[in-house]
Amino acid sequence: MMLGKSPMGLRAVAALAATSLLLAAGCSSGGAAPSASTSATDAASAPANLAITFLPKNLGNPYFDTSSKGGKAAVAELGGTFAEVGPAKAAPDAQVQYIDTLTQQGVGAIVVSANDKAAICDSLNAAREAGIKVVTFDSDTNPECRDLYVNQATSEGIAKVQIDIIADQIGDAGEIAILSASANATNQNSWIEMMKTELAASHPNIKLVDTVYGDDDDQKSFDKTEGLLQSHPNLKGIISPTTVGIAAAARYLSTSKAKGKVALTGLGTPNQMREYVKDGTVAEFALWNPEDLGFLAAYAAGALIKGEITGKEGDKFTAGKLGEYTVAADSSILLGEPYKFNKDNIDNFDF
């Protein structure tokens, strides 16, 4: 039977034609709005990009291994994806290539401890322009190069605790030296300047005779310790505000004639320093918990990605087991005060 030759068939053809016209009209005029609305809805409901990558100063550093452990745990709690990349050595511009690659990959956030406050800024700002959140921790960049800085403790507090420890150990008088990380390390340089201020203000009988740099390399820090003792035969104490440096210095002192004669303190981890505390090479040192630092930095990155905070002063977010934190001036967050480790408490910690 021919459809067009019956009344029912004619009505069917008319209905089909009307439907085609409506569909055509929807595509040519009103169709764009529903499509855009649907896309906006999909975008708004799309899951946050919680691919969070840690970029420490260098890989193979026990301190950053511990902070990354905390970061990984936090990212897992957030339901995200954790990764860690970084250079073998802590050179000023060694992190640039990793930042550029992460930008190309389109990660959600980069959590970086800067080897230099300015050298990585261009790359970080390019990442931010691409929509990636940037959190610095442990060692900051220039403030305009990141969204948030997670500070392990105040610079004043870190500087003072190390001076207080060395002053107590050498009777508040005599020559001391500093064994730092790299000459460009933002955090160490800040602490050293504040140590000098603290010495001048409260310890006039202690003389800082030298500052040397081991570049967070174990062997170089070991050699620099030997060099300090040879160059300054009256040296009474060494401060090493870097975990690699203090462990290398302790290793040298533990088998040298200077053991028990030259005091050593600084910033170290309990697992690195335990044997040197127990054998009497080191009486006391300080640090915060780097695992908590990494944990907090990851949660801060997650809060930025999800839009819970923007990094402005007064913003608040909750960092899991660590509780609530408030963003302070210069878009910074403070983990807490440094902790002193000695033979009485060192076995209570495992990091």
C-alpha positions as CSV (number, residue, x, y, z in Angstrom):
1,M,0.0,0.0,0.0
2,M,1.3,3.5,-0.8
3,L,1.4,5.7,2.3
4,G,0.6,8.9,0.5
5,K,-2.6,7.7,-1.0
6,S,-4.6,7.2,2.3
7,P,-5.9,9.8,4.8
8,M,-4.0,8.1,7.6
9,G,-0.9,8.1,5.6
10,L,-1.2,11.8,4.8
11,R,-1.6,12.6,8.5
12,A,1.5,10.6,9.3
13,V,3.5,12.4,6.6
14,A,2.3,15.8,8.0
15,A,3.2,14.8,11.5
16,L,6.7,13.6,10.4
17,A,7.2,16.8,8.5
18,A,6.2,18.9,11.5
19,T,8.5,17.0,13.7
20,S,11.4,17.5,11.3
21,L,10.8,21.2,11.2
22,L,10.8,21.4,15.0
23,L,14.0,19.5,15.2
24,A,15.5,21.7,12.6
25,A,14.4,24.8,14.4
26,G,15.8,23.4,17.6
27,C,19.2,22.9,16.0
28,S,19.3,26.2,14.2
29,S,18.0,28.5,17.0
30,G,17.2,27.2,20.4
31,G,19.5,24.2,20.3
32,A,22.6,26.1,21.2
33,A,21.3,27.2,24.6
34,P,20.4,23.7,25.9
35,S,23.7,22.4,24.7
36,A,25.7,25.2,26.5
37,S,23.6,24.7,29.6
38,T,24.3,21.0,29.6
39,S,28.0,21.7,29.2
40,A,28.0,24.1,32.0
41,T,26.2,21.7,34.2
42,D,28.6,18.9,33.3
43,A,31.6,21.2,34.0
44,A,30.2,22.3,37.4
45,S,29.5,18.7,38.4
46,A,32.9,17.4,37.0
47,P,35.2,16.0,39.7
48,A,38.0,18.2,40.9
49,N,41.4,17.5,39.4
50,L,43.0,16.1,42.5
51,A,46.2,15.0,40.8
52,I,48.7,16.4,43.3
53,T,52.4,16.1,42.6
54,F,55.1,16.8,45.2
55,L,58.4,18.4,44.0
56,P,61.0,18.3,46.7
57,K,64.4,20.0,46.6
58,N,65.9,16.7,45.6
59,L,65.0,13.0,45.7
60,G,66.6,10.5,48.0
61,N,66.6,13.0,50.9
62,P,65.2,11.3,54.1
63,Y,63.5,14.5,55.2
64,F,61.5,14.8,51.9
65,D,60.9,11.1,51.9
66,T,59.0,11.6,55.1
67,S,57.2,14.8,54.0
68,S,56.1,12.9,50.9
69,K,54.8,10.0,53.0
70,G,52.5,12.5,54.7
71,G,51.5,14.0,51.4
72,K,50.6,10.7,50.0
73,A,48.4,9.8,53.0
74,A,46.6,13.1,52.7
75,V,46.0,12.8,49.0
76,A,44.6,9.3,49.5
77,E,42.2,10.7,52.1
78,L,41.2,13.4,49.6
79,G,40.5,10.7,47.0
80,G,43.2,12.1,44.6
81,T,46.3,10.8,42.9
82,F,49.7,11.3,44.4
83,A,53.0,11.6,42.6
84,E,56.5,12.7,43.4
85,V,59.2,14.0,41.0
86,G,62.4,15.9,41.4
87,P,66.1,16.4,40.7
88,A,68.8,14.2,42.1
89,K,70.7,17.3,43.4
90,A,69.4,20.5,44.9
91,A,70.5,23.1,42.3
92,P,68.8,26.5,42.0
93,D,67.1,25.9,38.6
94,A,67.0,22.1,38.7
95,Q,63.2,22.0,39.4
96,V,62.2,24.0,36.3
97,Q,62.0,21.1,33.9
98,Y,59.8,19.2,36.2
99,I,57.4,22.1,36.7
100,D,57.2,22.6,32.9
101,T,56.4,18.9,32.4
102,L,53.7,18.9,35.1
103,T,52.1,21.9,33.4
104,Q,52.0,20.1,30.1
105,Q,50.5,17.1,31.9
106,G,47.8,19.3,33.4
107,V,48.1,18.2,37.1
108,G,45.7,19.7,39.6
109,A,48.4,21.1,42.0
110,I,52.2,21.2,42.4
111,V,53.5,21.1,45.9
112,V,57.1,22.3,45.8
113,S,60.0,23.0,48.2
114,A,61.9,25.7,46.3
115,N,65.7,25.4,45.9
116,D,65.7,29.1,44.9
117,K,63.0,31.7,45.6
118,A,63.2,33.3,42.1
119,A,64.7,30.7,39.7
120,I,61.4,28.7,39.4
121,C,59.0,31.6,39.4
122,D,58.4,31.9,35.7
123,S,57.6,28.2,35.4
124,L,55.3,28.3,38.4
125,N,53.4,31.3,37.1
126,A,53.0,29.5,33.7
127,A,51.6,26.6,35.6
128,R,49.2,28.9,37.5
129,E,48.1,30.5,34.2
130,A,47.2,27.0,33.0
131,G,44.9,26.6,36.0
132,I,47.3,24.6,38.2
133,K,47.4,25.4,41.9
134,V,50.8,26.0,43.4
135,V,51.6,25.3,47.1
136,T,55.1,25.8,48.5
137,F,56.3,24.1,51.6
138,D,59.4,24.0,53.7
139,S,61.2,26.5,51.5
140,D,59.2,29.4,49.8
141,T,59.4,31.2,46.5
142,N,58.7,34.9,46.1
143,P,55.0,35.2,47.2
144,E,53.8,36.3,43.8
145,C,54.9,32.9,42.4
146,R,52.5,30.6,44.3
147,D,49.0,30.4,45.8
148,L,49.9,29.3,49.3
149,Y,53.0,28.7,51.4
150,V,52.9,26.0,54.2
151,N,55.5,27.1,56.7
152,Q,56.8,24.5,59.1
153,A,57.4,27.0,61.9
154,T,58.2,30.7,62.2
155,S,61.6,31.6,61.0
156,E,62.2,33.4,64.3
157,G,61.2,30.3,66.3
158,I,63.5,28.0,64.2
159,A,66.4,30.4,64.5
160,K,66.0,30.9,68.2
161,V,65.7,27.2,69.2
162,Q,69.0,26.4,67.5
163,I,70.8,29.3,69.1
164,D,69.3,28.4,72.5
165,I,70.5,24.8,72.2
166,I,74.1,25.6,71.1
167,A,74.4,28.4,73.7
168,D,73.4,26.0,76.4
169,Q,75.8,23.4,75.2
170,I,78.9,25.6,75.0
171,G,78.3,27.7,78.1
172,D,77.1,30.7,76.1
173,A,80.6,31.6,74.9
174,G,83.0,30.7,72.2
175,E,83.3,30.3,68.4
176,I,80.6,28.6,66.4
177,A,80.0,27.9,62.7
178,I,77.1,27.1,60.5
179,L,76.9,24.2,58.0
180,S,73.9,25.1,55.7
181,A,72.4,23.6,52.6
182,S,72.8,25.5,49.3
183,A,73.8,29.2,49.3
184,N,70.4,30.0,47.6
185,A,68.1,28.1,49.9
186,T,65.4,30.5,51.0
187,N,64.6,29.0,54.3
188,Q,68.2,28.4,55.5
189,N,69.2,31.9,54.6
190,S,66.3,33.4,56.4
191,W,67.1,31.3,59.5
192,I,70.8,32.2,59.4
193,E,70.1,36.0,59.3
194,M,67.8,35.6,62.3
195,M,70.4,33.5,64.1
196,K,72.8,36.4,63.6
197,T,70.3,38.8,65.0
198,E,69.6,36.6,68.0
199,L,73.3,36.2,68.7
200,A,73.9,39.9,68.6
201,A,70.9,40.6,70.8
202,S,71.2,37.9,73.5
203,H,74.6,36.1,73.2
204,P,77.4,38.7,72.8
205,N,80.1,36.1,73.9
206,I,79.3,33.7,71.1
207,K,81.1,34.5,67.8
208,L,79.9,33.2,64.5
209,V,83.2,32.6,62.6
210,D,82.1,30.9,59.4
211,T,79.1,29.7,57.3
212,V,79.7,27.0,54.8
213,Y,77.4,25.1,52.3
214,G,77.1,21.4,51.8
215,D,74.4,21.7,49.1
216,D,72.3,19.0,50.9
217,D,74.9,16.5,49.7
218,D,76.0,14.0,52.3
219,Q,79.7,13.7,51.2
220,K,80.1,17.4,50.6
221,S,78.6,18.2,54.0
222,F,80.9,15.6,55.6
223,D,83.9,17.3,53.9
224,K,82.8,20.8,54.9
225,T,82.6,19.6,58.5
226,E,86.2,18.4,58.4
227,G,87.1,21.7,56.8
228,L,85.5,23.8,59.5
229,L,87.5,21.9,62.2
230,Q,90.7,22.4,60.3
231,S,90.1,26.1,59.7
232,H,88.9,26.9,63.2
233,P,90.9,25.0,65.8
234,N,89.1,26.8,68.6
235,L,85.6,26.0,67.3
236,K,83.2,25.0,70.1
237,G,80.0,24.3,68.2
238,I,78.4,23.8,64.8
239,I,74.8,24.5,63.8
240,S,73.5,22.7,60.8
241,P,69.9,23.8,59.9
242,T,69.5,21.0,57.3
243,T,68.8,17.4,57.9
244,V,71.4,16.2,55.4
245,G,74.0,18.5,56.9
246,I,73.5,17.6,60.6
247,A,73.6,13.9,59.9
248,A,76.8,14.2,57.8
249,A,78.4,16.4,60.5
250,A,77.5,14.0,63.2
251,R,78.9,11.1,61.2
252,Y,82.2,13.0,60.9
253,L,82.3,14.1,64.6
254,S,81.4,10.6,65.9
255,T,84.8,9.2,64.8
256,S,86.9,12.3,65.2
257,K,88.9,13.7,68.1
258,A,86.4,16.5,68.3
259,K,83.6,14.2,69.6
260,G,82.5,15.5,72.9
261,K,84.5,18.7,72.4
262,V,82.7,20.3,69.6
263,A,78.9,20.6,70.1
264,L,76.6,20.0,67.2
265,T,72.9,20.9,66.8
266,G,70.5,22.0,64.1
267,L,67.6,20.4,62.3
268,G,67.4,16.7,61.9
269,T,65.1,13.7,61.9
270,P,65.0,11.2,64.9
271,N,65.8,8.2,62.7
272,Q,68.8,9.9,61.2
273,M,70.2,11.2,64.5
274,R,69.3,8.4,66.9
275,E,72.7,6.7,66.9
276,Y,74.5,10.0,67.3
277,V,72.4,11.0,70.3
278,K,72.8,7.7,71.9
279,D,76.6,7.6,71.4
280,G,77.0,11.1,72.8
281,T,78.0,12.9,69.6
282,V,74.8,15.1,69.7
283,A,73.0,16.1,72.9
284,E,70.0,17.8,71.4
285,F,68.6,19.0,68.1
286,A,65.3,20.3,66.8
287,L,62.8,19.9,64.0
288,W,59.0,19.7,63.3
289,N,57.3,16.6,62.0
290,P,58.0,16.6,58.3
291,E,55.3,14.0,57.8
292,D,52.7,16.4,59.2
293,L,54.2,19.2,57.0
294,G,53.6,17.1,53.9
295,F,50.2,16.1,55.1
296,L,49.2,19.7,55.7
297,A,50.6,20.9,52.3
298,A,48.6,18.2,50.5
299,Y,45.4,19.2,52.2
300,A,46.0,22.9,51.4
301,A,46.5,21.9,47.8
302,G,43.2,20.0,47.8
303,A,41.4,22.9,49.4
304,L,42.6,25.2,46.7
305,I,41.7,22.8,43.9
306,K,38.1,22.4,45.3
307,G,37.7,26.1,45.8
308,E,37.3,25.9,49.6
309,I,40.0,28.6,49.9
310,T,41.7,31.0,47.5
311,G,44.8,31.7,49.6
312,K,43.7,35.0,50.9
313,E,44.3,36.0,54.6
314,G,41.5,34.7,56.8
315,D,40.6,31.7,54.7
316,K,39.9,28.5,56.7
317,F,40.1,24.8,55.9
318,T,40.3,21.5,57.8
319,A,43.4,19.3,57.2
320,G,42.1,15.9,58.4
321,K,43.7,14.8,61.7
322,L,45.6,18.1,62.0
323,G,42.4,20.1,62.4
324,E,41.5,23.5,61.2
325,Y,44.0,26.0,59.8
326,T,43.7,29.7,58.9
327,V,45.6,31.4,56.1
328,A,47.7,34.2,57.5
329,A,49.4,37.2,55.8
330,D,51.3,36.6,52.6
331,S,49.1,33.6,51.9
332,S,50.9,31.5,54.4
333,I,49.9,28.7,56.8
334,L,51.9,27.8,60.0
335,L,52.2,24.2,61.0
336,G,53.5,24.9,64.5
337,E,56.5,25.4,66.7
338,P,59.8,23.4,66.4
339,Y,60.3,20.4,68.8
340,K,63.5,19.5,70.7
341,F,64.8,15.9,70.5
342,N,67.2,14.4,73.0
343,K,68.1,11.0,74.6
344,D,65.0,11.2,76.8
345,N,62.5,11.3,74.0
346,I,64.1,10.3,70.7
347,D,62.8,6.8,70.9
348,N,59.2,8.0,71.0
349,F,59.4,9.1,67.3
350,D,59.8,7.1,64.1
351,F,60.5,9.4,61.1
